[in-house]
Amino acid sequence: MTSNPDFLIVYGTLRPPFDNTFSQYLRQRGRYVGEGSFTGQSFDMGSYPGAVYQENSDTRVHGSVFEISSQKEAILTYLDYYEGVGDQFEQPTEYIRAIIPVEFNDTTTDCWIYLYNLQTDDKPLIESGDYSVHIGKPFSWPA
């Protein structure tokens, strides 16, 4: 596993069709390289999703992959704030930043990701694994 990958997968409000300040920041500083997926599940948290990585799952979560090597530290620091990740936030945090294997462009590559870090027992499962489809705004690029 790569200890500091150059790629980030986003599956929720950082992905088109969302156009908040943080998603704009990512699109301006990262380079979109394709759609990807990983084994796990995603859940509807109300106005955003949360995903969990499950290595041997039969279900997949879908997202958009960005190459972030040119401004990796700045991008991850900014998005850590958005996702509430880090020691300055009350623990346990809702999300953690992790590295997982992601399939995109016919290969598997380690990517940074923000995974949901709390219980999902009472959260509705997103059956399709794709939050943009779930909310009726299917992904399209360019944003």
N, C-alpha and C positions, 0 to 999 in steps of 0.2 A: 504494500500500500504506500502510495506517495505521501510524504509527510507535509508537503506544502503545495498542493496542486494549483495549476494555473486556470482551473475551470470552476465555475459556480453554476449549480442548477437551482432555479427558482420555480415554484409550483403554485404560488398564490398571488398576493397583491403586488409583488414585484414584477410580475409577468404581464405582458399585454393580455387583455385590453385595459388593464389598470394604468392610470396616468398620474399617480401621485408623485410628489417631489422625489421620493426615494427610488421609484421605478425609473423616473427620468434620469436621475443621477447614474444609475446602473447602465442604462442604454447609451448615455453620453460617454461613459468612461470604459465600459466593457464592449466586447465585440460579440454580437450574436452569432453562434456557430451551428445552431440547429435545435431540433426537438429531441428530448431524451426521456428515459424512464428508468425507474429502479424498483426493486421488489419491496413491497410494503403496502401500507394502507394510508388513505387520507380521510380526514374527518372534517365536518362542517362545524366551525366554532361560532357561527353567527354571521359575522361580516368578513370572515377570512377563514382559510383552512389551516389545518395542522396535519403534518405527515409523520409517520413513523417508518423507519427502515426495518424490514424483516428479511434477513438473508435468504431464508428458504420459503418465502411466501409464494403462493400461486397468483397473487394479485400484484398489480403494478401501479405506481404513481407516475404521472406524466408532468413534464415541465419543460422550461426553456433553458438552454445551456449557453453561458457566456464565457468567453475567454477573457480573463481579467489580469493577465500577467503584467501589463504595462503600468497599472496603478493598483495592484492587488492589495497592498497594505491600506491605502486610503479607502478603497471600496469596501473592504471587509470591516474596517473600523467604523465607517459611516453606517453600514448595514447592521452591524452589531448593535448600534444605538437604536435603530429602527425596530429590531427584533427583541430588544431588551436583554441582550446577551452580555455577560461579563460580571466581574466581581462587584461593580458599583450598583448592581441591581439586587433586589431582594431575592434570596435563594429559597427554594429552587426556582430558577427562571422558567418562564413558559416555553422558551425555545433554547436550544443549544446549537452551537455551530459544530459540525462534524464533517468527516470525510467518508464518503461512501462510493462504491462502484456504480457508475451510471452508463447505460447503453445509449449511445448516440452516434450518428453517422457510421453505422455498421461496425462499431468497435465498443469496447468497454474501457472507460477511463475514470480514474478517481476524480471526484468533484467535491468542492465545498458545498454544504447544504445547511439550511436551518431546519432542524427537526423539532417536532413537538416533544416537550419534556415532562408533561403532566399526564394524569390519568385520562383515558379516552372512553371509559366505560359508558358514560352517559351522553356521548357525542354521536350524532348521526354519521354513519359511514357514507363516504362519497363513492358510490358503486362503480362509476366509470374510472375513478382514479384521477380524473381531470377536473380541477376546480372550475376552470373557465367554461367547460361544457355543463357542469353541474349548475352553474348560475345562469345558463342560457346565453353566454357571450363567448362562443368558441374562439380559441386562439387564432390569430392571423398575424403574419409578418409581411411587410414592416408595420410597426406600430404607429 
